Amino acid sequence: MSDELADNVRRYRRAKGLSQEQLAHRAGLSVGPVRRIEQGRDGVRMETLHAIARAVGVKTSDLMAAGTPEPIKHDDPNSLNLRELRIALTPAISLAPVTAPLGQEPDLRRLRRMTRDNSVLYFEDSYKSIAADLPALIRAASDAVAYYDSGEERAEALVARSQALQLAGRYLTQIRRYDLAHGAVREAIADARAAGDQLVAASGVGGMCWMLMRTERFDEAEDIAVATMDLVEPKIKGATEDQYATWGGLAMEAAAAAARNNRPREAKALRKAAGTAAKAVGVTHKNLLRHWSMFGPVTASMKELEDLMVAGDARTVVRKSTEEENLQGKTWKRLGGPSTNDGNRYHLDLARAQVRTGDPTAAMEELARLDEIAPEWFRHQSSAAITFEEITKRRRTLTTEMREVGAHLGVFA
């Protein structure tokens, strides 16, 4: 851990006139995590920093600091598993002139269909299929951009490549290959802007926000989401569902960043904006290539509970899960349900809330169900591992099912 992080926590604590024990009590923590942080020891969790930031009244990002990087494992299997995708995303460049590819004219309709089919696989948790298809898809999209030097076809090719790159960025963010994800999404936004397609570019910004939040860059995530919202804000009359969904999706990303950065007032205002867009849409709107999710009242309500979990209000999460109309299955029949990913994330947040309100059995049932229905997604969720560890601390012995879930999460590795 960085000495600067330890110094920051110590400095803000002392500025408030708090002892380590008093800070821990105010943050709802035991004194152990506070002591470990101030001693510069490893193993601090982001939610611990969120709690400390709330306790001393600063943004979470104010506590962050750059430390000396830890050595990278030499036996990381993803170095080989992602080799072809890395080559497609970061081709080698020389001083030789780049020539347009020869051969038949690209089939742009087929490119769009391939991207859409793979986006469906992404939301169905079929990561192996996506990993296998992405290198060829990105190369084909890049060839199409090189083939057309102007006109409507070039704009269509740029949009097709933008959408393929956004899919790559989402997938790479999910498996925590953040540097590659950043490069892919950055190029995706550039392509869409060059094509003059503002909504596709805005959906790329949404992907960038998610990647930034996964790497604790909360200030930037909120800033770019809000700035893009200003550019794509729907008109009072004549706005399409795509426009409302894209704008509302950005509001949800900005709210999530603000909530994680101990900016509850800003998060509340942004959640209200997302709710307004959700009401305008009316029912769940699905356009996977436009905003990579399914947006509507149900999704907006789920994301609001995610903020409550970030704020440490587990009791309200459990209560609202049974009382909030938009979170009940019968309402989904009327308004439409969430995307698979959003629904799974909601149930993971619910499991975390359940174990923290004294119901580890219900929490374990949620984890086991998620492991069964979405195994590839589940094993990449660090919060699932944290929740599992909290459950096992409350048990003397583990069932066979618990051992299997723990092994899949890598807790017992």
C-alpha positions in Angstrom: 0.0 0.0 0.0 1.1 3.6 -0.7 2.7 5.6 2.2 0.8 8.5 0.7 -2.6 6.9 1.3 -1.6 6.2 4.9 -0.5 9.8 5.3 -3.7 11.1 3.8 -6.0 9.1 6.1 -3.9 10.1 9.1 -3.9 13.8 8.1 -7.7 14.0 7.6 -8.3 12.0 10.8 -6.2 14.4 12.8 -7.8 17.5 11.1 -11.1 16.3 12.5 -9.6 15.7 16.0 -10.3 12.0 15.9 -8.4 9.1 17.4 -8.2 5.9 15.3 -10.8 4.4 17.5 -13.2 7.4 17.1 -12.7 7.4 13.3 -13.4 3.7 13.1 -16.6 4.2 15.2 -17.8 7.1 13.0 -17.1 5.0 9.8 -18.9 1.9 11.1 -15.6 -0.1 11.1 -13.5 -1.9 13.6 -10.3 -0.2 14.5 -8.2 -2.8 12.8 -8.7 -1.6 9.2 -7.9 2.0 10.2 -4.7 0.9 11.9 -3.7 -1.2 8.9 -4.2 1.6 6.5 -2.2 4.1 8.6 0.6 1.5 9.0 0.8 1.3 5.2 -0.2 -2.4 5.1 -1.8 -4.1 2.1 -5.3 -5.4 1.7 -7.5 -2.3 2.1 -10.8 -2.5 0.3 -12.4 0.3 -1.6 -15.6 0.1 0.5 -13.4 0.8 3.6 -12.0 3.9 1.9 -15.6 5.0 1.1 -16.6 4.6 4.7 -13.5 6.6 6.0 -14.1 9.3 3.4 -17.7 9.7 4.6 -16.5 9.8 8.2 -14.1 12.7 7.6 -16.2 14.5 5.1 -14.0 14.3 2.0 -14.3 12.7 -1.5 -13.0 9.2 -1.7 -10.6 10.4 -4.4 -9.0 12.7 -1.9 -7.7 9.7 0.0 -6.3 8.0 -3.1 -2.6 8.1 -3.8 -0.1 6.6 -6.3 2.1 4.0 -4.8 4.9 1.7 -6.1 3.3 -0.9 -8.4 3.4 -4.5 -7.2 5.2 -7.0 -9.4 3.0 -8.6 -12.1 2.6 -12.4 -11.9 4.7 -14.1 -14.5 2.3 -17.0 -14.9 -0.8 -14.8 -15.7 -2.7 -17.0 -18.2 -4.5 -14.0 -19.7 -1.2 -12.8 -21.3 -1.5 -15.7 -23.7 -5.3 -16.1 -23.8 -5.7 -12.4 -24.9 -2.8 -12.5 -27.4 -4.9 -12.4 -30.6 -7.2 -9.8 -29.2 -4.3 -7.6 -28.2 -2.8 -7.9 -31.7 -6.1 -6.8 -33.2 -6.5 -3.9 -30.9 -2.9 -2.7 -30.9 -1.4 -3.5 -34.3 2.2 -2.9 -34.8 3.1 0.3 -36.7 6.1 1.0 -38.9 7.2 3.9 -41.1 5.9 2.1 -44.3 2.8 3.7 -45.9 -0.5 2.1 -45.0 -2.4 0.8 -48.0 -6.1 0.0 -48.2 -6.9 -3.7 -48.2 -7.5 -5.4 -51.5 -10.3 -7.8 -52.3 -14.1 -7.8 -52.1 -16.0 -4.8 -50.8 -16.7 -5.3 -47.1 -20.2 -6.5 -46.0 -21.2 -3.8 -43.5 -24.5 -5.4 -42.7 -22.7 -8.6 -41.8 -20.3 -6.7 -39.5 -23.2 -5.1 -37.7 -24.9 -8.5 -37.3 -21.7 -10.1 -36.0 -21.4 -7.3 -33.4 -25.0 -7.6 -32.3 -24.8 -11.4 -32.0 -21.7 -11.1 -29.9 -23.3 -8.4 -27.7 -26.1 -10.9 -27.1 -23.5 -13.5 -26.0 -21.9 -10.9 -23.7 -25.2 -10.4 -21.9 -25.8 -14.2 -21.8 -22.5 -14.7 -20.0 -20.8 -16.5 -22.9 -17.4 -14.9 -22.5 -15.4 -17.7 -24.2 -17.4 -17.3 -27.4 -16.8 -13.5 -27.4 -13.1 -13.9 -26.8 -12.8 -16.2 -29.8 -14.8 -14.0 -32.1 -13.5 -10.5 -31.2 -10.1 -10.5 -32.9 -11.6 -11.4 -36.3 -14.5 -9.0 -35.8 -12.2 -6.0 -35.0 -9.9 -6.8 -37.9 -12.8 -7.0 -40.3 -14.2 -3.7 -39.0 -10.7 -2.0 -39.4 -10.4 -3.4 -42.9 -13.8 -1.8 -43.7 -12.7 1.6 -42.4 -9.5 1.4 -44.5 -11.5 0.3 -47.6 -13.8 3.3 -47.7 -12.0 6.7 -47.8 -15.1 8.9 -47.8 -18.9 9.0 -48.1 -21.7 7.3 -46.4 -20.0 3.9 -46.5 -17.0 5.2 -44.5 -19.3 6.7 -41.8 -21.1 3.3 -41.6 -17.8 1.5 -41.3 -16.6 3.8 -38.6 -19.8 3.2 -36.6 -19.5 -0.5 -37.1 -15.9 -0.4 -35.8 -17.0 1.8 -32.9 -19.6 -0.7 -31.8 -17.2 -3.6 -32.1 -14.6 -1.7 -30.1 -17.2 -0.9 -27.4 -18.0 -4.6 -27.1 -14.3 -5.3 -26.7 -14.0 -2.6 -24.1 -16.9 -3.9 -22.1 -15.6 -7.4 -22.2 -12.1 -6.4 -21.2 -13.4 -4.2 -18.4 -15.4 -7.2 -17.1 -12.3 -9.4 -17.0 -10.3 -6.5 -15.5 -7.9 -5.9 -18.3 -8.3 -2.2 -17.9 -5.4 -0.8 -20.0 -6.6 -2.7 -23.1 -10.2 -1.7 -22.3 -9.3 2.0 -22.1 -7.6 1.9 -25.5 -10.5 0.1 -27.1 -13.2 2.5 -25.7 -11.1 5.5 -26.5 -10.8 4.5 -30.2 -14.5 3.6 -30.2 -15.5 7.1 -29.1 -13.2 8.6 -31.7 -14.7 6.5 -34.5 -18.2 7.5 -33.6 -17.4 11.2 -33.4 -15.6 11.0 -36.8 -18.8 9.4 -38.2 -21.0 12.1 -36.7 -23.0 9.7 -34.6 -23.4 11.4 -31.3 -25.5 8.7 -29.6 -23.0 5.9 -30.4 -20.2 8.2 -29.2 -22.2 8.8 -26.0 -22.6 5.1 -25.4 -18.9 4.8 -25.7 -18.5 7.4 -23.0 -20.8 5.3 -20.8 -18.4 2.4 -21.3 -15.5 4.7 -20.4 -17.2 5.7 -17.2 -17.7 2.1 -16.1 -14.0 1.4 -16.8 -12.9 4.5 -14.9 -15.0 3.6 -11.9 -13.6 0.1 -11.9 -10.1 1.7 -11.6 -11.2 4.2 -8.9 -11.1 7.3 -11.2 -14.4 8.6 -9.8 -13.9 12.3 -10.5 -13.2 11.8 -14.2 -16.1 9.3 -14.6 -18.6 11.8 -13.2 -17.2 14.7 -15.1 -17.3 13.1 -18.5 -20.7 11.6 -18.0 -22.2 15.0 -17.0 -20.4 16.8 -19.8 -21.8 14.2 -22.4 -25.3 14.5 -20.9 -25.3 18.2 -21.7 -24.5 17.4 -25.3 -27.1 14.7 -25.8 -29.9 15.9 -23.6 -33.2 15.0 -25.2 -35.5 17.8 -26.4 -38.8 18.2 -24.6 -40.7 17.2 -27.7 -39.8 14.7 -30.3 -37.1 12.8 -28.4 -36.7 9.1 -29.2 -36.5 6.3 -26.7 -32.8 5.8 -27.7 -32.1 9.4 -26.8 -33.8 9.1 -23.4 -32.1 5.8 -22.7 -28.6 7.0 -23.6 -29.0 10.2 -21.6 -30.5 8.3 -18.7 -27.7 5.7 -18.8 -25.1 8.4 -18.6 -27.0 9.9 -15.6 -26.8 6.5 -13.9 -23.0 6.3 -14.5 -22.5 9.8 -13.2 -24.6 9.0 -10.1 -22.7 5.8 -9.5 -19.4 7.7 -9.7 -20.6 10.4 -7.3 -21.9 7.9 -4.8 -18.6 6.1 -4.7 -16.8 9.4 -4.3 -18.8 10.4 -1.2 -20.8 13.0 -3.1 -24.3 11.9 -2.0 -26.1 15.2 -2.9 -24.8 15.1 -6.5 -25.6 11.4 -6.7 -29.2 12.0 -5.6 -29.7 14.7 -8.2 -28.3 12.5 -10.9 -30.4 9.6 -9.9 -33.4 11.9 -10.1 -32.4 12.7 -13.7 -32.1 9.0 -14.5 -35.6 8.5 -13.0 -37.0 11.2 -15.2 -35.6 9.6 -18.3 -36.9 6.2 -17.2 -40.4 7.6 -16.8 -40.2 9.1 -20.3 -39.2 5.7 -21.7 -42.0 4.1 -19.7 -41.1 0.5 -20.1 -37.7 -1.2 -20.4 -36.0 -0.1 -23.6 -33.6 -2.5 -25.3 -30.9 -1.4 -27.8 -27.7 -3.3 -27.0 -25.7 -1.6 -29.7 -26.8 1.9 -28.7 -26.3 1.9 -24.9 -25.2 -1.7 -24.0 -28.0 -2.2 -21.5 -31.7 -2.3 -21.1 -32.9 1.0 -19.6 -36.1 1.8 -17.8 -37.8 2.2 -14.4 -36.7 -1.2 -13.2 -33.0 -0.5 -14.0 -33.2 2.9 -12.4 -34.6 1.5 -9.2 -31.9 -1.2 -9.1 -29.1 1.3 -9.5 -30.5 3.4 -6.7 -30.1 0.5 -4.4 -26.5 0.0 -5.6 -25.8 3.5 -4.3 -27.3 2.7 -1.0 -25.1 -0.3 -0.7 -22.0 1.8 -1.5 -23.1 4.2 1.2 -23.2 1.3 3.7 -27.0 1.4 4.2 -27.6 -2.4 4.0 -30.8 -2.3 6.0 -32.5 0.0 3.5 -31.3 -2.2 0.6 -33.0 -5.3 2.2 -36.2 -3.3 3.1 -36.5 -1.8 -0.4 -35.9 -5.1 -2.1 -39.3 -6.2 -0.7 -41.1 -2.9 -0.7 -40.1 -1.1 -3.9 -42.7 -1.8 -6.5 -40.2 -1.7 -9.5 -38.1 -4.4 -7.9 -40.9 -7.0 -7.7 -41.3 -9.7 -10.4 -45.0 -8.9 -11.0 -44.0 -5.3 -12.0 -41.4 -6.7 -14.5 -44.2 -8.3 -16.4 -45.7 -4.8 -16.9 -42.6 -2.6 -17.2 -40.1 -5.1 -18.5 -37.1 -6.6 -16.6 -33.5 -5.5 -16.4 -30.6 -6.8 -18.5 -29.1 -10.1 -17.2 -26.0 -8.2 -16.0 -28.0 -5.5 -14.2 -30.2 -8.1 -12.6 -27.3 -10.2 -11.4 -25.6 -7.1 -10.0 -28.7 -6.3 -8.1 -28.9 -9.8 -6.5 -25.2 -9.6 -5.6 -25.8 -6.3 -3.9 -28.8 -7.9 -2.1 -26.6 -10.8 -0.9 -24.0 -8.3 0.5 -26.8 -6.5 2.3 -28.3 -9.7 3.7 -25.1 -10.9 5.2 -24.5 -7.5 6.8 -27.9 -7.4 8.3 -27.5 -10.9 9.9 -28.9 -13.2 7.3 -26.0 -15.2 5.9 -28.2 -18.1 4.9 -30.2 -15.9 2.5 -27.0 -14.3 1.2 -25.5 -17.7 0.5 -28.6 -18.7 -1.4 -28.2 -15.6 -3.6 -24.5 -16.4 -4.3 -25.2 -20.1 -5.1 -27.9 -19.1 -7.5 -25.7 -16.6 -9.3 -22.9 -19.1 -9.5 -25.3 -21.5 -11.2 -27.0 -19.2 -13.7 -24.0 -16.9 -14.6 -20.8 -18.7 -13.7 -18.5 -16.7 -16.0 -19.8 -13.4 -14.9 -19.8 -14.5 -11.3 -16.2 -15.5 -11.0 -15.0 -12.1 -12.1 -16.9 -10.3 -9.3 -14.7 -9.2 -6.5 -17.7 -8.2 -4.4 -18.9 -11.8 -4.6 -15.6 -13.0 -3.1 -15.9 -10.4 -0.3 -19.5 -11.4 0.4 -18.5 -15.1 0.5 -15.7 -14.4 2.9 -18.1 -12.5 5.2 -20.5 -15.4 5.1 -17.8 -18.0 6.0 -16.7 -16.0 9.0 -20.1 -16.7 10.5 -19.9 -20.4 10.1 -17.8 -23.1 11.7 -18.2 -25.6 8.9 -18.8 -25.2 5.2 -21.3 -27.2 3.1 -20.3 -28.9 -0.1 -22.1 -26.1 -2.0 -20.2 -23.4 -0.1 -16.9 -25.1 -0.9 -17.8 -25.3 -4.6 -18.8 -21.6 -4.7 -15.6 -20.6 -2.8 -13.4 -22.6 -5.2 -15.1 -21.0 -8.2 -14.4 -17.5 -6.8 -10.8 -18.4 -6.1 -11.2 -17.8 -2.4 -9.6 -21.2 -1.6 -6.9 -20.9 -4.3 
